[in-house]
Amino acid sequence: PSPIVLSRWLVSNPHVLQGKSILELGAGCGLVGITAAHIIAKKNDHESSMQQQVIITDVNEVVLENIAQNIHLNDVVSLASVAKLDFYTQTGTHKEGKWMAGETNGLPETQRPPVDVILAADIICQPEDAIASAKTIYDALKPGGVALVVCATAEHRFGVEIFASECEERGLEVVASNVAEMYDGGLLFGEQQMQTAAGYVDGMELTFFTINKR
């Protein structure tokens, strides 16, 4: 359900994306990144939209192929692209920002510039993921940039309980909010839809992390 919540939040806050470079981490089907691309296309005129790029990433090459197909099916090819990104190869040491895109489809590993906005949903399943995710956000984010991360709480996703402290250890500023208390619960509207979302279990609570790099 985390990608649905984050996508809904973006629809309500399109200004966060305007004129920004955007990176989705651990994208799965690419819902959040594709939603961001649609928002950009709707809000901007055609010329300025073409200058923005949403990079949608995952570590699994089969998943990346599926994302590429979803980008095509959703008619956002001009705004979105895919790249391979492995959290575990990022060092968490680049203050000015840079990240490594992995080798894929015959293309070599390349260093990529940092972005203004990072989007991520349900990327933590174990403590090691929390550490690697914090390093990735630090590296991939420009100074002054923001990362928006939605995850189930530690009761259902091991490692989430240390995510904020791992980010703060690297100098990132973190605000954690209970999704159920945001917009009077409006981000969770449609309980039946949430219950049918992949990964949902009864009683699941979600946390919305807003992470700033100064």
MARBALUM-28291 format. One line per 5 residues: number of its first residue (from 0); their letters; for each residue x, y, z of N, C-alpha, C. Coordinates in Angstrom, 2 decimals, always signed. Example, Ala and Ser with C-alpha at 12.3 -4.5 7.8 and 13.67 -1.06 7.14 Angstrom:
<rs>
0> as> +13.19,-5.69,+7.80,+12.30,-4.50,+7.80,+13.20,-3.30,+7.80; +12.85,-2.25,+7.08,+13.67,-1.06,+7.14,+12.90,+0.03,+7.87
</rs>
This chain:
<rs>
0> pspiv> +0.79,-1.23,+0.00,+0.00,+0.00,+0.00,+0.82,+1.28,+0.00; +2.10,+1.19,+0.36,+2.93,+2.40,+0.45,+3.02,+3.18,-0.86; +3.20,+2.51,-2.02,+3.24,+3.27,-3.28,+1.94,+4.01,-3.57; +0.80,+3.43,-3.19,-0.48,+4.10,-3.40,-0.55,+5.37,-2.56; -0.13,+5.26,-1.30,-0.15,+6.42,-0.40,+0.76,+7.53,-0.91
5> lsrwl> +1.98,+7.17,-1.31,+2.91,+8.19,-1.78,+2.42,+8.82,-3.08; +1.84,+8.03,-3.95,+1.30,+8.57,-5.20,+0.16,+9.54,-4.92; -0.72,+9.20,-3.99,-1.81,+10.10,-3.61,-1.27,+11.40,-3.04; -0.23,+11.30,-2.23,+0.35,+12.51,-1.64,+0.91,+13.41,-2.73; +1.57,+12.84,-3.72,+2.13,+13.64,-4.81,+1.04,+14.35,-5.61
10> vsnph> -0.06,+13.67,-5.84,-1.17,+14.29,-6.56,-1.68,+15.51,-5.80; -1.65,+15.44,-4.47,-2.11,+16.57,-3.64,-1.04,+17.65,-3.47; +0.21,+17.32,-3.81,+1.31,+18.27,-3.61,+2.20,+18.34,-4.86; +1.63,+18.67,-6.01,+2.40,+18.65,-7.26,+3.55,+19.65,-7.29; +3.45,+20.71,-6.47,+4.50,+21.73,-6.47,+5.87,+21.16,-6.08
15> vlqgk> +5.87,+20.06,-5.32,+7.12,+19.44,-4.88,+7.95,+18.97,-6.07; +7.28,+18.67,-7.19,+7.95,+18.09,-8.35,+8.31,+19.10,-9.43; +7.67,+20.24,-9.42,+7.84,+21.17,-10.53,+9.26,+21.69,-10.64; +9.84,+21.53,-11.83,+11.18,+22.00,-12.10,+12.27,+21.21,-11.42; +11.94,+20.02,-10.90,+12.90,+19.23,-10.13,+13.35,+17.99,-10.89
20> silel> +14.57,+17.56,-10.60,+15.03,+16.25,-11.06,+14.59,+15.22,-10.02; +14.13,+14.07,-10.50,+13.43,+13.12,-9.62,+13.98,+11.72,-9.81; +14.13,+11.01,-8.70,+14.63,+9.64,-8.70,+13.73,+8.78,-7.83; +13.20,+7.69,-8.40,+12.46,+6.74,-7.57,+13.36,+5.55,-7.26; +13.40,+5.17,-5.99,+14.21,+4.04,-5.54,+13.35,+2.80,-5.36
25> gagcg> +13.92,+1.63,-5.66,+13.23,+0.37,-5.41,+11.82,+0.37,-5.93; +11.68,+0.69,-7.22,+10.39,+1.10,-7.77,+9.35,+0.00,-7.94; +9.77,-1.25,-8.03,+8.78,-2.30,-8.28,+8.14,-2.13,-9.65; +6.85,-1.86,-9.67,+6.16,-1.65,-10.96,+6.34,-0.23,-11.50; +6.87,+0.67,-10.65,+7.11,+2.04,-11.09,+5.93,+2.98,-10.89
30> lvgit> +4.97,+2.59,-10.06,+3.76,+3.41,-9.87,+4.08,+4.83,-9.46; +4.95,+5.01,-8.47,+5.20,+6.35,-7.94,+5.90,+7.22,-8.98; +6.91,+6.68,-9.63,+7.63,+7.45,-10.64,+6.77,+7.80,-11.84; +5.94,+6.87,-12.26,+5.05,+7.12,-13.40,+3.99,+8.16,-13.01; +3.50,+8.08,-11.78,+2.58,+9.11,-11.30,+3.24,+10.48,-11.32
35> aahii> +4.50,+10.54,-10.88,+5.23,+11.80,-10.89,+5.37,+12.34,-12.31; +5.65,+11.46,-13.27,+5.77,+11.88,-14.67,+4.47,+12.45,-15.19; +3.35,+11.81,-14.85,+2.04,+12.31,-15.28,+1.75,+13.68,-14.66; +2.12,+13.86,-13.40,+1.90,+15.14,-12.74,+2.70,+16.24,-13.43; +3.95,+15.94,-13.75,+4.80,+16.92,-14.45,+4.18,+17.28,-15.79
40> akknd> +3.75,+16.27,-16.53,+3.18,+16.50,-17.86,+1.92,+17.37,-17.77; +1.14,+17.17,-16.72,-0.11,+17.92,-16.57,+0.14,+19.35,-16.13; +1.11,+19.54,-15.25,+1.33,+20.86,-14.65,+2.17,+21.79,-15.53; +3.10,+21.21,-16.26,+4.01,+22.04,-17.05,+3.56,+22.11,-18.50; +4.01,+23.15,-19.20,+3.79,+23.17,-20.63,+4.72,+22.15,-21.27
45> hessm> +4.48,+21.81,-22.51,+5.20,+20.72,-23.16,+6.70,+20.95,-23.18; +7.11,+22.18,-23.46,+8.55,+22.46,-23.59,+9.28,+22.25,-22.28; +8.72,+22.79,-21.18,+9.41,+22.65,-19.90,+9.31,+21.22,-19.39; +8.23,+20.51,-19.70,+8.11,+19.13,-19.28,+9.20,+18.28,-19.89; +9.54,+18.56,-21.15,+10.53,+17.77,-21.84,+11.91,+17.89,-21.18
50> qqqvi> +12.11,+18.96,-20.43,+13.40,+19.18,-19.79,+13.53,+18.41,-18.48; +12.43,+17.90,-17.97,+12.46,+17.15,-16.72,+12.53,+15.67,-17.00; +13.23,+14.96,-16.14,+13.34,+13.53,-16.30,+13.14,+12.84,-14.95; +12.25,+11.86,-14.93,+12.05,+11.02,-13.76,+12.83,+9.73,-14.01; +13.80,+9.45,-13.15,+14.57,+8.22,-13.28,+13.99,+7.20,-12.31
55> itdvn> +13.53,+6.10,-12.86,+12.86,+5.06,-12.07,+13.80,+3.87,-11.95; +14.15,+3.50,-10.72,+15.21,+2.51,-10.53,+14.76,+1.29,-9.74; +15.49,+0.23,-9.98,+15.37,-1.00,-9.20,+16.67,-1.76,-9.41; +16.88,-2.82,-8.65,+18.10,-3.59,-8.80,+17.90,-4.83,-9.68; +16.65,-5.24,-9.84,+16.32,-6.46,-10.58,+16.09,-6.14,-12.05
60> evvle> +16.82,-6.79,-12.94,+16.74,-6.44,-14.36,+15.40,-6.84,-14.98; +14.78,-7.90,-14.50,+13.45,-8.26,-15.00,+12.45,-7.19,-14.59; +12.57,-6.70,-13.37,+11.71,-5.63,-12.89,+11.92,-4.37,-13.73; +13.16,-4.07,-14.07,+13.45,-2.89,-14.89,+12.80,-3.01,-16.27; +12.82,-4.20,-16.84,+12.16,-4.41,-18.14,+10.66,-4.16,-18.02
65> niaqn> +10.08,-4.61,-16.91,+8.65,-4.41,-16.69,+8.33,-2.92,-16.51; +9.20,-2.20,-15.78,+9.00,-0.76,-15.60,+9.05,-0.06,-16.95; +10.02,-0.43,-17.78,+10.14,+0.19,-19.11,+8.86,-0.01,-19.92; +8.27,-1.19,-19.82,+7.01,-1.45,-20.52,+5.89,-0.58,-19.94; +5.87,-0.44,-18.61,+4.85,+0.39,-17.97,+4.99,+1.86,-18.35
70> ihlnd> +6.21,+2.31,-18.48,+6.45,+3.69,-18.94,+5.86,+3.89,-20.33; +6.09,+2.92,-21.19,+5.57,+2.99,-22.55,+4.04,+2.94,-22.55; +3.47,+2.02,-21.78,+2.01,+1.87,-21.74,+1.32,+3.12,-21.18; +2.01,+3.83,-20.30,+1.44,+5.03,-19.69,+1.81,+6.31,-20.42; +2.48,+6.16,-21.57,+2.77,+7.28,-22.46,+3.57,+8.39,-21.78
75> vvsla> +4.59,+7.99,-21.01,+5.46,+8.99,-20.39,+6.92,+8.74,-20.78; +7.12,+8.18,-21.96,+8.47,+7.86,-22.44,+9.34,+9.11,-22.51; +8.75,+10.26,-22.83,+9.52,+11.50,-22.96,+9.94,+12.06,-21.60; +9.34,+11.56,-20.52,+9.59,+12.13,-19.20,+10.27,+11.18,-18.23; +10.21,+9.88,-18.51,+10.71,+8.89,-17.55,+11.66,+7.91,-18.22
80> svakl> +12.63,+7.46,-17.45,+13.58,+6.46,-17.93,+13.88,+5.50,-16.78; +14.53,+4.38,-17.10,+14.88,+3.40,-16.07,+16.40,+3.34,-15.91; +16.82,+2.97,-14.72,+18.24,+2.75,-14.45,+18.35,+1.72,-13.32; +19.43,+0.99,-13.35,+19.68,-0.01,-12.30,+20.39,+0.67,-11.14; +19.84,+0.51,-9.95,+20.45,+1.10,-8.76,+20.40,+0.08,-7.63
85> dfytq> +21.56,-0.24,-7.11,+21.70,-1.18,-5.99,+22.05,-0.38,-4.74; +21.16,-0.38,-3.75,+21.43,+0.35,-2.51,+22.78,-0.05,-1.91; +23.11,-1.32,-2.04,+24.27,-1.86,-1.34,+25.60,-1.50,-1.99; +25.57,-0.80,-3.12,+26.82,-0.35,-3.73,+27.05,+1.15,-3.52; +26.12,+1.82,-2.86,+26.27,+3.25,-2.58,+27.00,+3.41,-1.26
90> tgthk> +27.86,+4.41,-1.17,+28.76,+4.51,-0.01,+28.25,+5.41,+1.11; +27.36,+6.34,+0.80,+26.88,+7.27,+1.82,+27.91,+8.29,+2.24; +28.81,+8.66,+1.32,+29.90,+9.58,+1.68,+29.97,+10.81,+0.79; +29.02,+10.97,-0.13,+29.12,+12.05,-1.11,+28.24,+13.23,-0.73; +28.85,+14.19,-0.04,+28.09,+15.34,+0.47,+27.45,+16.14,-0.66
95> egkwm> +28.18,+16.37,-1.72,+27.63,+17.14,-2.85,+26.73,+16.28,-3.72; +26.81,+14.98,-3.55,+25.89,+14.08,-4.21,+26.39,+13.47,-5.51; +26.30,+12.15,-5.58,+26.46,+11.38,-6.81,+26.10,+9.95,-6.48; +25.62,+9.22,-7.48,+25.25,+7.82,-7.24,+25.67,+6.98,-8.42; +25.79,+5.67,-8.17,+26.26,+4.76,-9.19,+25.08,+3.98,-9.77
100> agetn> +24.93,+4.08,-11.09,+23.96,+3.27,-11.81,+24.65,+2.00,-12.25; +24.05,+0.86,-11.97,+24.68,-0.42,-12.26,+24.67,-0.79,-13.72; +25.50,-1.74,-14.08,+25.58,-2.25,-15.44,+24.27,-2.96,-15.80; +23.72,-2.65,-16.96,+22.49,-3.28,-17.41,+22.34,-3.14,-18.92; +21.80,-4.18,-19.54,+21.59,-4.18,-20.99,+22.85,-3.81,-21.77
105> glpet> +23.98,-4.28,-21.28,+25.23,-4.02,-21.98,+25.85,-2.67,-21.71; +25.14,-1.83,-20.96,+25.67,-0.50,-20.62,+26.52,-0.61,-19.36; +27.68,+0.03,-19.34,+28.58,-0.09,-18.18,+28.05,+0.66,-16.96; +28.59,+0.33,-15.81,+28.30,+1.08,-14.59,+28.72,+2.53,-14.79; +27.85,+3.46,-14.39,+28.14,+4.87,-14.60,+27.83,+5.68,-13.35
110> qrppv> +28.57,+6.77,-13.18,+28.30,+7.71,-12.09,+27.25,+8.70,-12.56; +26.23,+8.93,-11.74,+25.14,+9.83,-12.11,+25.11,+11.02,-11.16; +24.63,+12.17,-11.64,+24.54,+13.36,-10.78,+23.41,+13.23,-9.77; +23.48,+13.99,-8.68,+22.43,+13.95,-7.67,+21.14,+14.59,-8.16; +20.06,+14.35,-7.45,+18.74,+14.85,-7.85,+18.15,+15.73,-6.75
115> dvila> +17.07,+16.44,-7.14,+16.38,+17.32,-6.19,+15.42,+16.56,-5.29; +14.77,+15.54,-5.85,+13.71,+14.83,-5.13,+13.91,+13.33,-5.27; +13.89,+12.62,-4.16,+13.91,+11.16,-4.16,+12.56,+10.67,-3.66; +12.00,+9.68,-4.35,+10.74,+9.06,-3.98,+11.00,+7.58,-3.70; +10.41,+7.06,-2.64,+10.60,+5.64,-2.34,+9.43,+5.13,-1.50
120> adiic> +9.01,+3.91,-1.79,+7.89,+3.32,-1.05,+8.20,+1.86,-0.76; +8.14,+1.52,+0.51,+8.28,+0.13,+0.95,+9.61,-0.47,+0.50; +10.70,+0.22,+0.80,+12.02,-0.24,+0.35,+12.81,-0.94,+1.45; +12.23,-1.07,+2.65,+12.97,-1.64,+3.78,+12.28,-2.91,+4.27; +13.02,-4.02,+4.28,+12.50,-5.29,+4.77,+13.39,-5.91,+5.84
125> qpeda> +14.57,-5.33,+6.06,+15.51,-5.83,+7.06,+16.43,-4.68,+7.47; +17.08,-4.79,+8.63,+17.92,-3.68,+9.09,+18.99,-3.26,+8.09; +19.56,-4.21,+7.38,+20.58,-3.87,+6.39,+20.03,-2.97,+5.29; +18.75,-3.15,+4.96,+18.11,-2.29,+3.95,+18.02,-0.85,+4.45; +17.72,-0.68,+5.74,+17.60,+0.66,+6.30,+18.94,+1.40,+6.21
130> iasak> +20.03,+0.69,+6.51,+21.36,+1.30,+6.44,+21.71,+1.65,+5.01; +21.50,+0.70,+4.10,+21.84,+0.92,+2.69,+20.96,+2.01,+2.07; +19.70,+2.06,+2.45,+18.79,+3.08,+1.92,+19.21,+4.47,+2.38; +19.60,+4.59,+3.64,+20.06,+5.88,+4.16,+21.31,+6.35,+3.40; +22.24,+5.43,+3.15,+23.44,+5.78,+2.38,+23.07,+6.23,+0.96
135> tiyda> +22.14,+5.52,+0.36,+21.74,+5.85,-1.01,+21.09,+7.22,-1.08; +20.21,+7.51,-0.14,+19.55,+8.81,-0.12,+20.58,+9.93,+0.06; +21.53,+9.72,+0.97,+22.56,+10.74,+1.19,+23.36,+10.98,-0.09; +23.75,+9.92,-0.76,+24.57,+10.06,-1.96,+23.79,+10.66,-3.13; +22.57,+10.20,-3.32,+21.82,+10.56,-4.54,+21.13,+11.92,-4.45
140> lkpgg> +21.05,+12.48,-3.26,+20.31,+13.73,-3.07,+21.24,+14.94,-3.13; +20.81,+15.97,-3.84,+21.54,+17.24,-3.83,+21.42,+17.90,-2.46; +22.41,+18.70,-2.05,+22.20,+19.56,-0.88,+21.00,+20.46,-1.14; +20.09,+20.53,-0.19,+18.85,+21.28,-0.38,+17.71,+20.44,-0.92; +18.01,+19.19,-1.24,+16.98,+18.29,-1.79,+16.17,+17.61,-0.71
145> valvv> +15.12,+16.90,-1.13,+14.23,+16.23,-0.20,+13.94,+14.81,-0.68; +13.89,+13.89,+0.26,+13.46,+12.52,-0.02,+12.14,+12.27,+0.68; +11.21,+11.66,-0.02,+9.89,+11.32,+0.52,+9.77,+9.80,+0.50; +9.67,+9.22,+1.68,+9.71,+7.76,+1.81,+8.52,+7.30,+2.64; +7.79,+6.33,+2.13,+6.67,+5.74,+2.87,+6.97,+4.27,+3.10
150> catae> +6.87,+3.84,+4.35,+7.12,+2.44,+4.70,+6.13,+1.99,+5.76; +5.85,+0.70,+5.77,+5.11,+0.13,+6.88,+5.97,+0.22,+8.13; +5.33,+0.24,+9.29,+6.07,+0.35,+10.54,+6.83,-0.95,+10.82; +7.71,-0.89,+11.83,+8.62,-1.99,+12.13,+7.88,-3.29,+12.48; +6.64,-3.19,+12.90,+5.88,-4.39,+13.23,+5.74,-5.30,+12.01
155> hrfgv> +5.74,-4.69,+10.81,+5.56,-5.45,+9.58,+6.74,-5.38,+8.63; +7.68,-4.48,+8.87,+8.86,-4.34,+8.02,+10.09,-4.18,+8.91; +10.82,-5.25,+9.11,+11.98,-5.21,+9.98,+13.00,-4.19,+9.47; +13.55,-3.43,+10.37,+14.57,-2.46,+10.01,+14.08,-1.03,+9.94; +12.78,-0.84,+9.78,+12.25,+0.52,+9.68,+12.53,+1.31,+10.95
160> eifas> +12.61,+0.61,+12.08,+12.80,+1.30,+13.35,+14.16,+2.01,+13.44; +15.13,+1.62,+12.61,+16.44,+2.28,+12.66,+16.66,+3.21,+11.47; +15.70,+3.29,+10.57,+15.90,+4.06,+9.34,+16.15,+5.54,+9.62; +15.34,+6.15,+10.46,+15.50,+7.58,+10.75,+16.86,+7.86,+11.37; +17.27,+7.04,+12.33,+18.55,+7.27,+12.99,+19.72,+7.07,+12.03
165> eceer> +19.58,+6.13,+11.10,+20.64,+5.92,+10.10,+20.76,+7.14,+9.19; +19.63,+7.73,+8.84,+19.65,+8.95,+8.03,+20.28,+10.10,+8.81; +19.88,+10.25,+10.06,+20.38,+11.35,+10.90,+21.88,+11.20,+11.16; +22.35,+9.98,+11.26,+23.77,+9.73,+11.47,+24.61,+10.30,+10.32; +24.00,+10.39,+9.15,+24.70,+10.93,+7.98,+24.42,+12.42,+7.77
170> glevv> +23.77,+13.04,+8.75,+23.54,+14.48,+8.68,+22.24,+14.87,+8.00; +21.41,+13.91,+7.68,+20.11,+14.21,+7.07,+19.11,+14.57,+8.16; +18.17,+15.43,+7.83,+17.11,+15.82,+8.77,+15.85,+15.04,+8.45; +15.25,+14.43,+9.47,+14.13,+13.51,+9.26,+12.92,+13.93,+10.08; +11.77,+13.96,+9.42,+10.49,+14.13,+10.12,+9.65,+12.90,+9.76
175> asnva> +9.17,+12.20,+10.77,+8.36,+11.00,+10.56,+6.92,+11.29,+10.97; +5.96,+10.95,+10.09,+4.55,+11.20,+10.36,+3.75,+9.91,+10.18; +2.76,+9.74,+11.04,+1.84,+8.60,+10.90,+0.88,+8.90,+9.76; +0.88,+8.06,+8.73,+0.05,+8.32,+7.55,-1.43,+8.44,+7.93; -1.87,+7.68,+8.92,-3.29,+7.70,+9.31,-3.70,+9.07,+9.86
180> emydg> -2.73,+9.87,+10.31,-3.03,+11.18,+10.87,-2.85,+12.30,+9.87; -2.42,+11.99,+8.66,-2.22,+13.02,+7.63,-3.50,+13.20,+6.82; -3.86,+14.45,+6.55,-5.07,+14.75,+5.76,-6.30,+14.06,+6.36; -6.35,+14.00,+7.69,-7.48,+13.35,+8.38,-7.70,+11.93,+7.87; -6.62,+11.25,+7.58,-6.71,+9.87,+7.10,-7.01,+9.75,+5.62
185> gllfg> -7.02,+10.89,+4.92,-7.42,+10.89,+3.51,-6.51,+10.09,+2.59; -5.24,+9.94,+2.97,-4.33,+9.17,+2.13,-4.65,+7.68,+2.16; -5.41,+7.27,+3.17,-5.81,+5.87,+3.29,-7.24,+5.64,+2.82; -7.83,+6.67,+2.21,-9.22,+6.56,+1.77,-9.37,+5.39,+0.81; -10.43,+4.61,+1.01,-10.64,+3.43,+0.18,-10.00,+2.22,+0.83
190> eqqmq> -10.49,+1.85,+2.01,-9.88,+0.76,+2.79,-9.83,-0.54,+1.99; -10.86,-0.81,+1.23,-10.89,-2.05,+0.46,-9.75,-2.09,-0.56; -9.48,-0.94,-1.19,-8.38,-0.86,-2.15,-7.06,-1.13,-1.46; -6.86,-0.55,-0.27,-5.63,-0.77,+0.47,-5.45,-2.24,+0.84; -6.54,-2.88,+1.23,-6.47,-4.26,+1.65,-6.10,-5.21,+0.51
195> taagy> -6.38,-4.81,-0.71,-6.04,-5.65,-1.85,-4.66,-5.32,-2.43; -4.00,-4.29,-1.88,-2.68,-3.91,-2.36,-1.66,-4.96,-1.96; -0.67,-5.18,-2.81,+0.37,-6.16,-2.53,+1.09,-5.82,-1.23; +1.26,-6.82,-0.38,+1.99,-6.63,+0.86,+1.16,-6.18,+2.05; -0.13,-5.90,+1.83,-0.97,-5.43,+2.94,-1.33,-6.58,+3.87
200> vdgme> -1.29,-6.31,+5.16,-1.80,-7.24,+6.16,-2.67,-6.45,+7.13; -3.62,-7.12,+7.77,-4.53,-6.46,+8.70,-3.76,-5.74,+9.80; -4.17,-4.52,+10.09,-3.56,-3.75,+11.15,-2.29,-3.03,+10.76; -1.92,-3.09,+9.48,-0.69,-2.44,+9.04,-0.79,-0.93,+9.19; +0.25,-0.32,+9.75,+0.36,+1.13,+9.84,+1.53,+1.59,+8.99
205> ltfft> +1.41,+2.79,+8.45,+2.42,+3.33,+7.56,+3.02,+4.61,+8.12; +4.30,+4.81,+7.85,+5.01,+6.01,+8.27,+5.48,+6.77,+7.03; +5.30,+8.09,+7.04,+5.75,+8.96,+5.96,+6.98,+9.72,+6.46; +8.13,+9.46,+5.85,+9.37,+10.13,+6.20,+9.66,+11.27,+5.22; +9.87,+12.47,+5.76,+10.35,+13.59,+4.96,+11.79,+13.85,+5.36
210> inkr> +12.70,+13.71,+4.41,+14.13,+13.71,+4.70,+14.80,+14.84,+3.91; +15.45,+15.75,+4.59,+16.10,+16.88,+3.94,+17.61,+16.79,+4.08; +18.30,+17.17,+3.02,+19.76,+17.24,+3.02,+20.17,+18.70,+2.95; +20.80,+19.19,+3.97,+21.18,+20.61,+4.04,+22.57,+20.84,+3.47
</rs>
